[in-house]
């Protein structure tokens, strides 16, 4: 961790750079649909997208709103990055095999249609979808070689990890505040996962294993979580981080005591941005300022 004086200096430098980026880039990024579920938000000069300037593959959580997503996109745009937003579908979680084809298609696009450094920022079910992509990379080491080489950073916020019971409890809390409805959702999900164990839970475990044995770990990871999030089990996260560290993978992480699922930035904006900037600075990516 940085000393307080260095931390304050980094915060001041970041604030100055971000003010510059806001003046140097368009107030409203150019938005284009690449294909179903994938949108590009680009800043700076037109025609430079997905070529040299680093891009953030942003995979939000289930039920995310445009307002909430825009906060994260603006976070990266103010630092000089374009963003690719991929929208997942709840069925990818409820029936994991349904995620295999779209995740392969996204890998094809990233490998064949982009040539820039990539930072992945996945949230909740979005991070789970990224785990499906990692599963493809682990199962076939001869494909998507360009994408493998260009992934420079991986950031995970509120990973869906833990027992099926915790998952069911988390989905129920995320869906409603009504206690009776929550109990009904939990019992229904537990019954569903029991009946479809080979098609759901067993595949979940295989996808979580892709996080443990992430094939692109040389640059290290940044992850955010809390102690009160049933969808992102605290003990499971500590176990995962310890496993990474035993593999000599550099891990930066922050665990808060009280923030709900996918609300860490909302509750701890300054600290979140500082940790993100520390991580990004360590990646030593090409200067984004020169691409504007």
SULUR-V686159 format. One line per field, one symbol per residue. burial: b if it has 16 or more other C-alpha atoms within 10 Angstrom, else e. A space follows every 50 residues. Layout:
BEGIN
burial=???
END
This chain:
BEGIN
burial=eeeeeeeeebbeebeebbeebbeebeeebeeeeeeeebbbbbbbeeeebb eebbbbbbbbbbeeeeeebeebbbebbbbbbbbbbbbbbeebbbbbeebe ebbbebbeebbeebbbbbbbbbbbbbbbbbbbbbbbbbeeeeebeebbeb bbbbbbbbbbbbbbbbbbbbbbbbeeeeeeebeebbeebbeebeeeeeeb bebbeebbebbbebebbebbbbbbbbbbbbbbbbeebeebbeebeeeebb bbbebeeebbbbbbbeeeeeeeebbbebbbeeeeeeebbebb
END
